[in-house]
Amino acid sequence: MLDGRAGRFALFAFFTLATVAAVPAYAQIDFSGEWATRHHEDSEERGPGGELGDYTGIPLNDAARLRADSWDAALYGLPEWQCRPHAAYNMWRSVHPVRIWKEVEPVTGETIAIHANFQDLIERVVYLDGRPHPSDDAPHTWAGFSTGKWEGDILTVSVTHLKEYMIRRDGVPASDEATMTEHWIRHGDYLTIVQILTDPVYLTEPFIQTTDFALDDHIRDTPELCEVEEETDHPPGWVPHRLPGTTSDAENFAKKHNLPLDAVRGGAETIYPDYRKKLKQAPQP
């Protein structure tokens, strides 16, 4: 009797192992669909942009503060800026929905890439076929170069070769040495993107944020076309700027919200809960 049970157990174990071996070692969550933005989530940042001088929640350094203080939104009126898209790390926080689909190898049926298109402003391609990232000398683009791997049900994406741009639309910069790790997480009809931006030039530690989308089958595929209008209010060659040390945006923001100036200037220290103890002792504006 024991030999019979042992034989049946061995047979069961064999078929179990064979079944497990036949299942891929990675998940295949499908992100395909039209994903709409949730404008109530950080609505100012996703629309007109945050208030000038507000660097809260960003682990920026003094070089980043200097560039942000000198930034002028009138740059978007220049012909070479008018059709400039957001970079990959900023596009998730824009007002544009995202259309995602799979690129499938026709013979094997394997998903070799995932595409994310933001109304034809930029198209992200996340390669899943194991290809390496290009050399440091390869061109940098608004979309960057992305590779992905499955970690359970989460798609983890590594992004390099990004152009210099802004973390936020109030001028806080990110350099062309910045890299990003993303985690794409789907829960039914909701998509969460976790971004971890590392920049040795302007950040003292990684900047982390999450952004949510909702599946929406009613979104129309309407590419956003851009037409350049020549600037007529200023002479040719004029570049909008504000001289360092001449702005008071941070002071105005601090007074408006009754916050200490050090807090609105950002930095890694201000991100953590222990900073609240220091705030209680700081002089109010």
N, C-alpha and C positions, 0 to 999 in steps of 0.2 A: 504493500500500500504506500509506504514511504517513497519507494522508487517511482511509483506512478505519479505521485504528487510532485516529486522532484523533477520528473520529466516534463509534466505539464507546466511547472513553474519556469523551467529552462526554456520551453517553447514560447511561453508568454513573454519572457524577458527578451528573447530573440526578436520577436515581432515588434515589441515596444521600442527597442533600440533601432530597429530598421525604420520604424515610422518616424522617430525623432531625427534620424539621420537624413531622412528625405525632406524635412522641413528646413528652410533657409535659416541661417544663424542670425539673421537680422530681421527687423520688422519691416513692413511695407505699408505704413500709413499713407493714405492717399490725400494729398493736399489740394487736389485739382478742384477748381471752381472759381467763382467770382466772389471776392472777399471785400466787404464794405468797411470803411473806417467807422469808428465810434467817436463822434466829434465832442461828446461830453467828457472824454478822457483827455485831460490837459488841452482844453479847447484853444486857448490862446496860442500855445506852441504849435498846434496843428493848423491854425488859421493865420491870423495876421502876424504871429510871432510874439514872443514874450516881451515884457517891459525892459527897456534899456537899463543897464546897470544891475540886472538881476542875474547873479551867477550862483545862486543857491543850489546846493545839491550836486555841484560839479567839482571834482578834485583837480582843479586847474592850478597852474603855477603863475608866477609873476609875468612871464613872457606872454602867456595867454591873456592875462588881464590887460596888459598893455595893448595888445592887438584888438581885444574886444572894446576897450575904451576908445580906440581910434577909429572903429568901424563906422561907416556911414551907409544907411539904407539906400541913399541915392545912387549907389553903385548899380543897382538893378535898372537904372535908367540908361546906362551905357549900352551901346549896341552890342558889344561883346559879352554883356552880362544878361541881356534880356531873355535869351533862349537857353541860358545855362540851367541844366537840371540840378536837382539835389543829388548829392552823393548817396551811396548805398545806405550808409548808417543814418542819414537824415531822411531818406525817402520813406521809410516805414512810418515816420511821424508827420508826413505831409497830409494834405487833404485828398490825395488820390487813392482810389481803390486799387486792389491788386488782383490780376488774373493769373492763376497758377495752373500749369499743366505738366504732364510727364512726357519725356522723350524716351521712346521704347525702341530697343534694338529689334528690327523686324524678324530676324531669324530665331533668336533665342527667347524673345519676349522679355528680356531683362531691362529694367529701367536704368538708363545710363546717365540721365540728367533730369533736373527739374528746372523749369523756367518760371520766372516771376516777372510779369510785365506790368508797369505802372503807366497805363494810358499812353504807351509808346514814348514816354519821356526817357525812360531807361528800361532795359530788360536785363534782369539778373539770370545767369545760367549757373546752376549748382551741379558740378560734375560728380557723378557717383561711380565712375569707372576706374578709380584708383590712380588717375594721372597726377603727376606732381605739379606743384606751383612753379611758375616760370622763374627765371633768375631775377635778381634785384634790379637789373638794368632794363627789364622789359617795360613796355609802356604802362603808365598808370591811367585808369579810366574812371568815369563816374560810377560805374557798376563794380569795378574791381574784378578780381579773379577769385572764384569760390569753388571749394570742394566740400563734399558732405559725406558723413558716415552715420549709420544708424546706431543709436544707443537705446536699446529697447524700442519704445514707441516714439522716441524723440529723434528728430533729425538735427545733428550738430554740424554746423557749417563754419568753415574757416575761410576768412576773407582777407586777401592781401591786394597790393597794387591799386590802392585807392588814390584819387586825386585829392589835393588839399581842398578843404571846404570848411563848413561850420558845423559844430555840434548843435547849436541852437541858432535861431534866426535873429539873435541880438548880437551876433558877431563873435561869440566864443568859438575859437578856431580848432581845427584838427589838421595835422600836417600830413604830408604824403608818406610819412613813415608809420602812420597809424595802421593797425591791424584790428580785426574784429572777429570774435566768436559769437555765433548765433545759435540759439536753440529754438527750433520750430516745434510747437506743441499743439496738437489738435484735440479738442474735447467736443465731439459731436459737431455742431454747427458753429463752433467758436475756435478761432486760431489765435494763439498767443506767441509773440516773437520776443525772445529774451536776447538783448544785445549786450555784449561786453566789449567795450572799445578800449584798446590800449594804445597810448601815444607817448613815446619817449620824449617828444619835443614839448608838448603842452600839458600833459597830465602827469601827476605824481603817483597815481595808481589808477587801475581800470575804472572806467565810467560805465555804470550798469543801469539799464532801463528796460521796461517791458511795455509792449504795445499790443492792443487787442483788436481783432477783426471779427466780423460776423458774416457767415455765408449768406449771400443774397442772389437768388436766381433772377432777379428783375433788373440787375445792372446791365445797361446797354454798353456795348463795346464802342466807345466814342473816343478815338485818339485825340489828344490835345495838341493842336497845331500852333506853332508860334511864328509870328511875323515881326520882324525887327522894325522899329520906328526910330528914325534919326532924331537925335537930341538937338533941339533948336534953341534952348534957353541958355546954353553955355558954349563957349568957343571950342573948336576942335582941340583934342588933347587934354581937355579938362578932366581931372580925376577927383571924385568926391573924397573928402578926407576930413578928419578932425585931429588936430595936433595933440599928441600925448600930453597929459597934464592940464588940458584946458576944458575938460568935460566934468560935469557934476551929476551924471546919471545915477551913480551909485548912491550919492548923498540924497538925491531926490527920492529914489526908491526906498531908501531906509526911512526917511521921514514920513513918507506916505503910508508905510505899513508899520511904523513904530517899531523898527528893528535896529539893533546895533549895526554900525557900518561894517564891522569885521564879519558879521554873519552873512550879509548880502554879497560880500566879496568872494564868497565861496572858498574852496580848498578842502582837502581831504578831511581835516579835523572837523569841519562843520557838518559832515555827513552822519556822524555816529551819535548815538543817544547820549553819551557822556558830555557832549558839547552843551546840552541843555543846562547843566550845572554851571558852566562858564557863562552862559547867557544871563542867568539870574544875577550875576555879579557885574555884568558889563553895563557901562553907562548908556542910558537911552538917548537917542538922537534928539 
